[in-house]
């Protein structure tokens, strides 16, 4: 299960105007079987690819 939240993140050095999204994904540990959350800031174009993995 994954959660998408919109965040205002910009790289001040580049100033390209590209929009980023903060993605929080639940990942299951192979050792113990417990779940943890993985957070990443990725460009809007790559959100669907990241969540489909």
HELIX and SHEET records of a PDB file:
HELIX    1   1 UNK A   44  UNK A   46  5                                   3    
HELIX    2   2 UNK A   47  UNK A   52  1                                   6    
SHEET    1   A 3 UNK A   2  UNK A   6  0                                        
SHEET    2   A 3 UNK A  20  UNK A  28 -1                                        
SHEET    3   A 3 UNK A  35  UNK A  43 -1                                        
END                                                                             
